[in-house]
Amino acid sequence: MSRKLRIGLIYGGKSGEHEVSLQTANAVIGAMDLTKYEITPFYITKQGEWRQGKELSGPVASKELLAFDASTEAPGSALAPFFSGLGQISGAEAEVAASGESMPAEAVDVVLPLLHGTFGEDGTIQGLLEMANIPYVGAGVLASAVGMDKVAMKKMFAQEGLPQCVFRHFTRSQWDKDQPFFLMETEISIGYPCFVKPANLGSSVGISKARNRQELIEAVEYAFQFDRKVVVEEFVDAREIEVAVLGNEEPQASVPGEIVSSSEFYDYKAKYMDGKSMMIIPAELPEETRKQIQELAIQAFQSIDGSGLSRVDFFLTRTDGQIYINEINTMPGFTPYSMYPLLWKESGKPYSELLDDLIRLALERHAAKQRIKYTVE
């Protein structure tokens, strides 16, 4: 009989999406089959301190209990305790873990980096795990970084010929140096209303809708509180359609779903606080449109060298049915009530099975990487 796989759960983080990460971690813990898995929590505080908790024997009553403090668990901003707790897995062990066979008890099988936003979804934690040779769920360094940075992401999509809304971008220093130029360029190329976003953030944090020059200035200044780069996008009167993608070399797309926001646009409050936004799954779409959106979702996923999971968001214009890709999210919200798991549930894959698949995909990808040579003999 195979032993249980050891899962390291990393969550929290120095990010504006810290609370969202706690929600995701709590949901994942509650759904994991403890007859298959041993779960060790690694909590990162808002200040960036790493704390390892005791092995979990069951679901946690609330997400607040996951934010344990130094008085109850071993704190440590140094990474040595973290790596000693996780261990490292060799290439041979990765092959064994992927097959489900028994492994040495001290080896860690896979990490679930349930971190949203900066320092978690942007390639930083992925790079750390790569250097430590530890298998992990989700996108790699490149895909995470590109998916997080809306400027790099949009340029990559443009290179692939994916249809997008008109956008402009600039840095804090560029804005401070020549604000009148960027205001004029935005008004000529995009016009009003328009959306202003921090380039590197998720969960709609820092996003504003500007209807005139004064609102544009205020929106840009607000976005710069969260990142040094800002993206300005044209407004389109459109439905918001989302597709879940799962896989490594041969990804699959779920049925599309539609978001009907409770506010003027799908902001942080509408996503996580007021509980009034609606998810329509599957979205009511013509068959041809559905297939096209699914194909574009897979194309977007492959364009950034995605792996594991992603949610790809689209606009579908109300007047003429034009499809525009909005963005890709390489670590989407993952509670049982989040769009990504719900899309797969409607596609015939329940939450617990989805977790099993993601862990399997992580181990398979890691095993494949161990066959790559990094030295010349």
SULCOR-V98752 format. One line per field, one symbol per residue. phi: phi as a letter, one per 30 degrees, with the letter a starting at -180 (. if undefined). psi: psi as a letter, one per 40 degrees, with the letter a starting at -180 (. if undefined). A space follows every 50 residues. Layout:
phi = ???
psi = ???
This chain:
phi = .ddddcccccajjdadceddddddddddedcddddcbcccdbccddcjdc bccdedclecdaddddcdcddcbddlddceddddddibcddddddddddi ddbedddcdaccddccidiaccjdddddddddhcdbdjdddddddddddd ddddddddddiddbddbbbacedddddbeedddddddddcicdbccbddb abhidicbcccadddddddddddddcadbbccbddbdbdccbbccbkcdb dbcdddbbccddbdbdcedddbcdicdcccbdddbdeddedddddddddd eddcidaibacccbcbdddbidcbdcaccdbdebddcddedddddddjbd eddddedddddddddddddddddcbcc
psi = hiiihhhhhhibigiefdddddddddddddehheedihhhhhhhieeehh hhiihheaihdiddeegiidddihihdiedddddddaihiddddddddee iiihdeihdihhgfhiaifdeeeddddddddefhiiiaiaddddddddhd dddddddddeehhiihiiiiiddddddgddddddddddddaiiiihiidg iaffhehihheidddddddddddedeieiihhiihhhiihhihhhhicdg iiiiiiihhhieadigaddddedeeeiihhhiihiidddddddddddddd dddefiiciihhhihhiddefihhhcihhegiifieeiddddddddeehi dddddddddddddddddddeehheih.
